[in-house]
Amino acid sequence: FCCTCRGMSAERRPDDRAPHALRPMGCELGLLHRADGSARFWQGKTCVLVAVYGPVDVPGRKERADRATIDVSVKPKIGLPGVAEKYLETQLTAAALGSVQVHLHPRSAINIVVQVEQDDGALLACAINAVCVALLDAGLSASGCVVAASCCFRGDQLLLDPVAMEEQGGSPATISFEEKEGAQHSIVTCDVQRALSESQFSAAMTACEEAATATFAFMRQSMEKRLVKSV
């Protein structure tokens, strides 16, 4: 699955895409039989594998009387988790809280394990999308589907779904939205690595929202295929 959003110009990029074109996406669901839900999601060469366990019992110190506790653990491709992985965990927890109806599972935990298999740019967006489809695969009640997209400014040019080479020296931004049938998009998370002007932020919002809509359509197709196979 691939998509080109509006505003495409003739200039090409390292991977021969137009500035506002998304990389091909892929999704595999139900890969891990011991998990309650799982998904491998990729955008171009960036690939993330997610396992969801829960609701399960939660340790007393983490117990919440009014809702489930979401615990996200990010594992890098090589080595031990560091500051970057801790930051990813914070962003992914916020995205998961925006998706799951945690109030339906008080005094329990939803554990999410995220394995980075390959990072070639837009890792946060790919990871958010992988987490949200894995949560749906686990059958957890959702208020909506959280979908993310990334862009990057290099000078005045906006590049959608940047590769790692484009993120270096640029101004990357990742925005996630809650997708609901018949409802306007609402922002769930917004991660901006460098300061953007008001006009740049507005352009990033528009581009990421269009990309998120296209990504949601792909995620929906993947879930429908999963349901057909399970019947």
C-alpha positions as CSV (number, residue, x, y, z in Angstrom):
1,F,0.0,0.0,0.0
2,C,1.3,3.4,-0.9
3,C,-0.1,6.9,-1.1
4,T,0.6,10.4,-2.4
5,C,-1.1,13.3,-0.6
6,R,-2.0,16.6,-2.2
7,G,0.7,19.1,-2.8
8,M,3.1,16.8,-4.7
9,S,5.9,18.5,-6.6
10,A,8.2,17.2,-9.2
11,E,11.3,17.1,-7.0
12,R,12.5,13.7,-6.0
13,R,14.1,12.3,-2.8
14,P,16.8,9.7,-1.9
15,D,14.2,6.9,-2.3
16,D,12.8,8.5,-5.5
17,R,9.5,9.6,-3.8
18,A,7.8,13.0,-4.3
19,P,7.9,15.3,-1.3
20,H,4.4,14.5,-0.2
21,A,4.4,10.8,-0.9
22,L,4.2,8.1,1.8
23,R,6.5,5.0,1.7
24,P,4.8,1.6,1.1
25,M,3.2,0.3,4.2
26,G,2.7,-3.3,5.4
27,C,1.0,-4.9,8.4
28,E,0.9,-8.5,9.8
29,L,-1.5,-9.3,12.6
30,G,-1.7,-12.1,15.2
31,L,2.0,-13.2,14.7
32,L,2.7,-14.0,18.3
33,H,0.4,-16.8,19.6
34,R,1.3,-16.3,23.3
35,A,0.3,-12.6,23.2
36,D,-3.3,-11.4,23.4
37,G,-2.7,-9.2,20.4
38,S,0.3,-8.6,18.1
39,A,1.3,-6.7,15.0
40,R,4.3,-6.1,12.8
41,F,3.9,-2.7,11.0
42,W,6.3,-1.2,8.5
43,Q,6.7,2.0,6.6
44,G,9.4,1.6,4.0
45,K,12.4,0.1,5.8
46,T,11.2,1.2,9.2
47,C,9.7,-1.8,11.0
48,V,8.3,-2.4,14.5
49,L,6.9,-5.5,16.1
50,V,4.4,-5.1,19.0
51,A,3.0,-7.6,21.5
52,V,0.1,-6.8,23.8
53,Y,-0.7,-8.7,27.0
54,G,-3.8,-8.0,29.1
55,P,-5.7,-7.0,30.8
56,V,-3.7,-8.8,33.5
57,D,-3.1,-8.4,37.2
58,V,-1.1,-5.3,38.2
59,P,1.4,-4.9,41.0
60,G,-0.1,-2.9,43.9
61,R,2.2,0.1,43.5
62,K,0.9,0.6,39.9
63,E,-2.7,-0.2,40.6
64,R,-5.3,2.4,39.6
65,A,-8.8,2.1,41.1
66,D,-10.5,4.0,38.2
67,R,-8.7,2.6,35.1
68,A,-6.2,0.2,33.7
69,T,-2.5,0.9,33.9
70,I,-0.7,0.9,30.5
71,D,2.9,-0.2,30.7
72,V,5.0,0.2,27.5
73,S,8.5,-1.3,27.1
74,V,10.6,-0.4,24.0
75,K,13.5,-2.6,23.0
76,P,16.0,-1.3,20.5
77,K,17.3,-3.4,17.6
78,I,20.7,-3.7,19.2
79,G,21.9,-3.1,22.7
80,L,20.0,-2.0,25.9
81,P,17.3,0.6,26.1
82,G,18.4,4.1,26.6
83,V,17.1,7.7,26.8
84,A,15.6,7.5,23.2
85,E,13.7,4.3,24.1
86,K,12.4,5.9,27.4
87,Y,11.1,8.9,25.4
88,L,9.4,6.5,22.9
89,E,7.7,4.8,25.8
90,T,6.3,8.1,27.0
91,Q,4.9,8.9,23.6
92,L,3.5,5.4,23.0
93,T,1.8,5.4,26.4
94,A,0.0,8.6,25.6
95,A,-1.1,7.2,22.2
96,A,-2.4,4.0,23.8
97,L,-4.3,6.0,26.5
98,G,-5.9,7.9,23.6
99,S,-7.1,4.7,22.0
100,V,-8.1,2.2,24.7
101,Q,-11.1,2.7,27.0
102,V,-9.0,2.1,30.1
103,H,-11.9,2.9,32.5
104,L,-13.4,-0.5,31.5
105,H,-10.5,-2.3,33.1
106,P,-9.8,-0.9,36.6
107,R,-7.2,-2.4,38.8
108,S,-5.5,-4.2,35.9
109,A,-2.6,-3.7,33.5
110,I,-2.2,-3.7,29.8
111,N,1.5,-4.5,29.0
112,I,2.8,-3.5,25.6
113,V,6.2,-4.7,24.3
114,V,7.6,-2.8,21.3
115,Q,10.6,-4.3,19.4
116,V,12.3,-2.0,17.0
117,E,13.4,-4.2,14.1
118,Q,14.6,-1.5,11.7
119,D,14.7,2.3,11.9
120,D,15.0,4.3,8.7
121,G,13.1,7.4,9.7
122,A,9.6,8.2,11.1
123,L,10.1,5.6,13.8
124,L,7.7,7.2,16.3
125,A,4.9,7.3,13.8
126,C,5.5,3.7,12.7
127,A,5.6,2.6,16.4
128,I,2.3,4.4,17.3
129,N,0.6,2.8,14.3
130,A,2.0,-0.6,15.2
131,V,0.8,-0.3,18.9
132,C,-2.7,0.8,17.9
133,V,-3.3,-2.0,15.5
134,A,-1.9,-4.5,18.0
135,L,-4.3,-3.1,20.6
136,L,-7.2,-3.7,18.2
137,D,-5.9,-7.2,17.5
138,A,-6.1,-7.9,21.2
139,G,-9.8,-7.1,21.1
140,L,-9.6,-4.2,23.6
141,S,-12.4,-1.7,23.6
142,A,-11.3,1.4,21.8
143,S,-12.8,4.9,21.8
144,G,-11.3,5.4,18.4
145,C,-8.1,4.5,16.4
146,V,-5.0,6.6,17.0
147,V,-3.0,7.0,13.8
148,A,0.3,8.9,13.4
149,A,2.3,10.5,10.6
150,S,5.6,12.2,10.4
151,C,7.0,15.0,8.3
152,C,10.3,16.9,8.2
153,F,11.3,20.4,7.1
154,R,14.5,20.9,5.3
155,G,14.7,24.6,4.8
156,D,11.3,25.6,3.6
157,Q,10.5,22.3,2.0
158,L,8.2,19.9,3.8
159,L,8.9,16.2,3.3
160,L,6.3,13.7,4.4
161,D,7.3,10.3,6.0
162,P,11.0,11.1,6.1
163,V,13.8,8.6,5.9
164,A,16.6,8.7,8.4
165,M,18.9,10.6,6.0
166,E,16.2,13.4,5.6
167,E,15.7,13.6,9.4
168,Q,19.4,14.4,10.0
169,G,19.8,18.1,9.9
170,G,16.1,18.7,9.3
171,S,13.2,19.6,11.6
172,P,11.1,16.5,12.1
173,A,7.6,16.4,13.6
174,T,5.3,13.5,14.4
175,I,1.6,14.1,15.0
176,S,-1.0,11.5,16.0
177,F,-4.8,11.9,15.6
178,E,-7.8,10.0,16.9
179,E,-9.8,8.6,14.0
180,K,-13.5,8.2,14.6
181,E,-16.3,7.5,12.2
182,G,-18.2,10.8,11.4
183,A,-16.1,12.9,13.8
184,Q,-13.4,15.5,13.3
185,H,-9.8,14.5,14.0
186,S,-8.5,15.4,17.4
187,I,-4.7,15.5,18.2
188,V,-3.5,12.9,20.6
189,T,0.2,13.5,20.6
190,C,2.5,16.0,19.0
191,D,6.3,15.7,18.9
192,V,8.4,18.5,17.3
193,Q,12.1,18.1,17.5
194,R,13.0,21.7,16.5
195,A,11.2,25.0,16.6
196,L,8.8,25.6,13.7
197,S,7.2,28.8,12.6
198,E,3.4,29.2,12.8
199,S,3.1,28.7,9.0
200,Q,5.4,25.6,9.1
201,F,3.4,24.0,12.0
202,S,0.2,24.6,10.1
203,A,1.6,23.0,7.0
204,A,2.8,20.1,9.1
205,M,-0.6,19.6,10.7
206,T,-2.3,19.6,7.3
207,A,0.2,17.2,5.7
208,C,0.2,14.8,8.7
209,E,-3.6,14.8,8.9
210,E,-4.0,13.8,5.3
211,A,-1.3,11.1,5.7
212,A,-3.0,9.8,8.9
213,T,-6.3,9.5,7.0
214,A,-4.6,7.4,4.3
215,T,-2.8,5.3,6.9
216,F,-6.0,4.7,8.7
217,A,-7.6,3.4,5.5
218,F,-4.7,0.9,5.2
219,M,-5.0,-0.1,8.8
220,R,-8.7,-0.7,8.4
221,Q,-8.1,-2.9,5.4
222,S,-5.6,-4.9,7.4
223,M,-8.0,-5.4,10.3
224,E,-10.8,-6.5,7.9
225,K,-8.6,-9.1,6.3
226,R,-7.7,-10.4,9.8
227,L,-11.3,-10.7,10.7
228,V,-12.1,-12.6,7.5
229,K,-9.3,-15.1,8.2
230,S,-10.5,-15.7,11.7
231,V,-14.1,-16.5,10.7
